[in-house]
Each structure stands twice: as C-alpha cells, then as structure tokens.
C-alpha cells in the first residue's frame, strides 16, 4: 500500500518567529544541497536578468524579451512531467547530476556567444530554453528528494529555507547582474554564473543514493497516466496548482522591467536589477520570519490569503507605473531615462510585498504536496507542480508582452492584479473544501 507521510503535529513548539534552522542541523545532506543550490542560484538569476537585457539591447523590444518565455514554455511542460517520471523510476541523485551538467553546458555556451559578440537573437532563445528545461528537471527532482532527507515535521521549515535561499538568489543575483552588465558587459556576467554553478555539483555529490521506493513505472505514457489518475483523486493538490497558476499567469510583470527602467522609472540596467531584487527581498524577509509556519493548520486558507495579498500588491505596482506613464502628478525626477528615486522606491515596496506573499503561499503549497502525496507518486506530482511554478510565469510573460504591446506598460500589472483577486475569490467559492484543508490530517 502507498505510504502517505504522517501529519505535522509531531513538531516541538516554536516560540521564535525567526526561521527554523533545524533541517540544516539534522540533515547534513540537505544542508549541503541547500548551500550548493543557493550559491548556484545566484548565478542563474544573474543570467536570467542578463539575457533579458541582452535581447532588449539587440532588439529594443519588450515583446522580444517576452518570447524567451514563449519559446521555453512547451519544452518546460514536457520535461517537467518527464523529469517527475524519471524521479519516480531512477536514482534521483543521478538524475540531478545529468540535468545539472546540461544546465552548466548551456550557460558556458551563452558566455561564449557574448564573448564572441554574436548579435543574432535565436541562439539566446535556444540556449535559455535548454537551460530552463534542465532547471525544471532539477527543481522537480530536488523537491521530490527532500522528504527522503528530512522527517515530515521539518518539511515546512525546509520550504521556508528554500524560500530564503530563493530570496538571496533573486536579491543578490539581479543586483549583481545589473551592475556587471552596466560596467563590464555581458560576457563577464555569464562567466560568473559558469563559475558559481560549480557549487551545485558539490551539493548533489553529497547526496546518498536515492533509489525509488514502492511500485516503479518506467517513464512513458503509462507512468504519466498513473500520475494524472492520482491527481484526479487529489482535489486539494489540484486546487493548489490552480490558484498558483492564476497568480503566476496574471501577476508576473518582470518582462516590463527593462522598458520600465529605460522609459518610465529611469536608471536603465541598475533599476532592472533593483526591481527584480525587490520581490526576492520580500520573499527573503518573509522566510526569515517564518519560525512558526510549521504549526499553522489550515494550509488552504493560508494559501488563499497569501495569493489575494499578492494580487493586491501587483495592482499597486501597476498604479505606480500608471501615475508616471500618464503624467498624473507630473515628472517627479528629471527627464525620462534619469532615475526617479521616489517612484523606484514605491514600486520596489510593492514588488517586495508581492514577493513576501508569494513565498508564504509557496511554503504551504510545497508542504501540502510533500506530506499528502505518497513517495512513489511524489516525483510525478512534483513534475506537475514544477510545470505550474515555472511554466505559469512563462505564460505570464506572454500575457504581459501582448497586453503591453497593445496598451501601455502600466496596463498588464493593473489588469493582471485585478484578475487575480476576482478569479481567486471565484474558484475558492466553488471549491470550499480547499479552505478546510487541515495539516494535522493531510489528504491530497
């Protein structure tokens, strides 16, 4: 019979609001994997920002930047699902190692293109697609590994630590990328990522052998069918995917940042780095104050409230851009192109609030998936989860690019935030059982 993880009520009481470091103390393998992923992730976020700036420099088009997500979307969906099947069929450590090699090779090639001065766009689309596919497989397998390294009572704390590392990645990485691109160029920016990625291999090498448990299905349509059949019987897991898809589809304004830095807020690449880092800083702060998340019972309610908060902050970001774009209060700081410090600060606060809310939602969604799903299905369900959390923003990039092309820069976040609020209220009204999900008796 498939084994479902026990409930979370075995965790000892936690009085502090500060992040719980127990997973790092109790599992050396988890600690090394976490450190390696955190360091390599800084470089990965640098490359994400650098590619957007690079394509915008070549084309001058926000829509061209959004196509990075469009081209990568279908391969990410396919390999997110396939990566989950691989995680349920083979040694998860080996799968991680192969995917990491592919990701590293694609970054090396990006650096080579920059150093040789290639100004053709299609190789950047191809290589970022390969990199995104490898990252999707890595994310899927790594999440499926955690319940094998940690007891269930520490999984919420592990999710919070993952949020903290993501916050560091997307705070430090884009800020460094903005400075490096503006000072030494794209070649050095990609090269730094190549060097930082070496730490990922050290974390993977520290893992024990992680052979699959329970019934094993060879990767293919039959394995996928078993996973999807389980998902049809898991309304809470299904609903967690739906609400996050809504948030990521309509609340991802990142492809606007290059144009916002050049045309509205001013400051160019440095502003792009600041805006990208703001959301991650919010995620980092919320993780640092996550000490008691392991004792929150009603995860469905927590997820819903967090995503509603996220939508409200995205609306606020759209309002900031609209005020400047429409000139409602005049030009606050000089001509277009010079940094408007006041507007950048307010916009960053809105994005930080959105990042904090998204991180809270992620902590509870990850915990729900890792405790309510049996181990021999966890890889495939993590595959679907990874497709949602990585593919959703790619769809969001397309939404933002299209709406911005036919409207104005401020329209996508303003419209998208309002859609998040209205759609989330509608779907949770239809699926009220999600709001009653109890972590003490986790049911998929």
N, C-alpha and C positions, 0 to 999 in steps of 0.2 A: 504494500500500500504506500502511496506517496506520502512523504512526511512533510507536514507544514510546521514552520518554526513556532515555538511556544510564545505566549504573549509576553509583553514587556514589563509586567508588574514585578519581575524579579530584580529590577534595578534598585540600588540603595537610594535613599532620599538625598537630594542635592539641594543645598541651601543657596549656593552661589549662582548668580546669573551669568558668570563668566563661563566660557567654553570649557567643556569637559574633555580633558586630555587623556582619559583612561584608555581609549583604544590604542594610543601611541605607546603607553606603558605596558599594556598587557599583551600586545602582539608585535614583536619585532618585525615580522614580515610585512604587516600592514604599515608600520612606521616607515620602513624603507621604501615601500611602494608609494606611500603618500608624499614623502620628501622628493623622490625622483620625479613623480608626476607634477608636483608643484613647480620644481625648477624648470623642467622641460616645457611646462605650460606657459611660463613667462615668454619663452622664445616663440612658441606657437602663436600667442596673441600678438606679439610683435609682427610676425609675418602676416597675420590676417589684416592688421591695420596697414602695413606696408603695401600689400597687394592692392588694397582699395585705393590708396594714394597713388600708386604706380599707374594703375589703369586710368584713374581720373586725370593724371598728368598727361598720359598718352592721348586720351580721347576728349577730355573736358566734359564728360557726360555722366550724370548720376545714374542714368538708365544702364550705361555700360558697366558701372560698378555693381548694380543690382543683378546683372547677368551672371556674376560669379556664383550667386546662389541658385540661379535658374539652371545653369548647366550641371551643377553638382547635385541637384535635388534628387533626380531619379536614381543615379548610382548610389547615393547615400541611403535611399529607401531600400534598394535591393540588397546592398551589403550590410545594412543594419540588421535586416532579417536574417541574412545568410550568416553573419557573424554570431548571432544568437544561436543558430543551429550548430555552428562549429563549437561554441562554448558548451553545448549540451552533449557533444559527441566525442570531443578530443580533449587532450590535456590543455587546460586553459592557460597555463604558463607558456606552452609552445605557441598557441595561437596569438597571444600577446606579443611574443618575440617577433614572429613573422610580420605582423601588422606594423610593429614599430620600425622594422627595417625598411618597409615600403614607405612609411611616412618620412623617415630620415632621408631616403634617397630622393624623394620629390623636393624636399627643402634644399638639398645640395644642388639640384638642377635649377631651382629658382635663383639661387645665388649665382650660379654660372651664367644664367641669362642676364642678370643685372650687371655683372662684371664685364660681359662682352657687349653691353649696350644694345641688346635686342629691343626694338620698339614696336614689334608686332604683338597684338593682344592675344591671339588664340593660344600661344603656349602657356600664358599665365592662367587662362581658363582651364586648360587641360591639367596642368600641374596642381592647381588648387583643388580640382575635382579629385585627383588621385590622393592628395593629402587629406581631403575631407573624408573620403571613403575609408582610408586607413584609420583616421581618428575616430570614425564612427564605430569601427570594429573594436578598437582599443577601449573606447568608452563602454561598449556593450559588455565585453568580456570582463573588464575590471570591476564593473558593478556586480556582475554575477559571482565574482571571486570573493567579495567582501564577507558574505555570510559564512564562507568556509574558513575565514581567518578570525572572525570575531563572534562572540556569543550574541544572541538576539538583543539582550539588554543594552548592548553598546552600539547597535546599528544607528539609532538616532544621533548619537554623539559622532559617529563616523561620518554620517551625512553632513552634520554641521562642520566637521573638519574639512570635508570636501568643499563645502561652500566657502570656508575661509581660504582654502588654497586657490579656489577659483577667483575669489576676491583679490588675492595677491596677484594672480596671473594677469587679470584684466585691469588692475590698477597700475601695476608696475610695467607690464608689457607694452600697452599702448603709449604710456607716457615716454618710455624709452624710445619706442618706435618713432613717435613724433619728433623727438629731439634728434635722433640719429638721421632720419630722413632729411631733416632741415639742415643738418650740419655736415654729415659725411656721406650721405646718399644711400641708395637702396642696396647696393652690393654689400656694404658692411652690416646693414640691418639684417639681411637674410643670413649672412655668415655667422652672426652672433647666435641666431636660432640654431644653426647647424651644430655649434659647439655646446649650447645648453641642452640640446636633445640627448646628448650622451648620458645624462643623468637618468633618463627614462630606462635605459638598458640596465643600469645598476639596480634600480628598483625591481625590475622584472626578474633579474638574475637571483635576487634574494628570496623569491617565492619558492615554496615547496612544489613538488609535483601535484597537480590538481586534476586527477583523472575524474571523469564524470561518474556520478552516483545514480543508482536506480536504473530504470528502463532507458536504453540508449536507442535513438533513431538516427540513422545515417542522414547527413544533410541532403535535403531534396524536398520535393513537393509533399511527400508523405509526412516528413518531420514538421514541415510548416503547417500542414493540415491539423496535426495533433495540437500544435501550439495555438492555432486560431480556434480550434474546438474548445480548448480550455478557456480561452479569453471570452468566448460566448457565454460561459457559465460563471464569469467573474465580473459582475456589474460594477463593483467598486473600483477595481483596477481599470476597467473600461472607461468609467467616468473620469478617473484621474487623467487619463490620456486626453479625453475630450476637452476638459476645461483648460488644460495646458496648451492644447492646440489652438484654442480660441485666443489665449493670451499671446502666444508667440506669433500667430498669424497677423494679428492686428496691432501689436504693441512693440514692434521692433524697428525703431527709427534709425538704426545705425548707418544705413546706406546714405542717409541725408547728411551725415557729419562732414564729409569733405566739402559739399556745396555750402552747408551752413557756415563752416569755418571760412570759406572764401567769399561768400556773398552776403551773409546776414549778420553773424556774430563777429566775424573778423578773426584774425590770428592765424589762419591757414593751418598747416600740419600740427602746430602745437595745440591749437584749440581742438582739433580732431582727437588728439591724444587725451586731452583733459575730459572731453565729453564721454569718450569710451571708458576712461578710467572711473568716471563718477559712478556709473552703475555698479561696477565691481567694488568700489569703495563702500557703497551701501550694503552690498552682499557681505563684504568682509566684516563690517561693523555689526550686522545682524548675527553673523556666526559667532563673533567674539562675545556676544551677549546671549548665547543660546544654551546656557547651562541647564535650564530646566525643561528643554523641549522633550527629553525622554520621558517626562511624566505627564504630558498632555494626552488626554484620552481620545478626544473627538477629532480625529485627523481630517475627516471630510469637511467639518466646519472650519478648521484652521486653514485648509487649502482654499476654500471658497472665499473666506475673508481676506486672505493674502492676495488673491488674484483680483478681487474687487479694488483693493488698495492700489495694486499695480496699475490697473486701468485708470484710476483717478490721477495718479502721478504722470502717466503718459499724456492725459488730457492737459495737465499743467504745462508739460514741455511744449505741446502744440500751441498753447496760449502764448508762451514766451516768444516763439517764432512768429506767431501771427501779429503780435504787438509790433515787433520790429519790421516784419515784412510789409505790413500795411501802413507803417509810419504813424500809428495811432497817437504816440506821445513824442513824435519827432525822433531825430537821430540822437541817441544818448551820448555816444563817444566817437566823434570824428567821422570820417568818411567810411563808406563800405570798404572792407578789407582791413581796416585797423581794428584791433581788438576792443570790443565793447565789454569791459570788465564786469560791469553790473549785470548785464544780460547773461554773460557766460556763467557767472556765479549762480544766478537764479536757475538757469537751465540745468546746471550741474546738480543743484539740490533736487530738482525734480527727477533727474535720472538716478540719483543716489537713492531716493525714496523708492523708485520703481525696482532698483536692484535689490534693495533690502526685502521688499515684499516678495519678489520672485524667488529669492533664496529661501525664505520661510516656507513658501509653497513647495519648493524642491525638497527640502528636508523631510517634510511629511509625506510627499509622494514617493520618494525613494524608500522610506521606512515601510510604507504600506506595501510596496511591491516586494521588498526583501523579506518581510515577515509573513505575508499572506500567500505567497506562491511557493510551491514545493521546489526542491533543488533541481530535480530533473526537468522542470519546465522553466526554471528561472532564466536561463540563457535566452530562450526564445522570447519570453515576455520582456526581458531586458532589451532584446533587439527591437521590439515594438516601441518600448519606452525611449530608446536611443533615437529611433527614427522620429519620434514625436519631438523630443527636445532639441534635436539637431536639424531635422527636416522642417519643423514648424517655422523657425526663424528664416529659413531659406524661402519658404512661401511668403513670409512676411517681407523679405527683401523685394520680391516681385511686386507685392501689393503696394509697398511704398514707392518703388520706382515708377509704376504705372500711374498711381494717383498723383505723384509729384509732377510727372510729365504732362498730365492733362490739367493740373490745377496749380498749386503753389507748394513751396517747401513746408509750410505750416499745416497744410491740409491732412497729410497722412497721419501724423500723431493725434491731431484733434479728432478726426473722424474715427481712427482706429481705437482710441481710448474709449470713446462713447459706445462703439460696437462691443468692446469687451464688457463694459458694465451691463449693457442691455442683454447680450447673449448669455452671460453667466447667470444672471437672475432668471432667465427663461429656462435654461437647461437644468438648473438645480431645483427649480419648481417642479419640473417633470420627473426628476429622479431624486425624490426626497430621501430615499434610503442612504444615499451617499452622505448626507448630513448627519446620519445616525451611526456612521462607522465608528466602532469602538476598538481602540488599540489593545484593550485587555482581552478581547476575543477576536483576533484578526481573521476576517473572512474575505476572500477575494471577490 
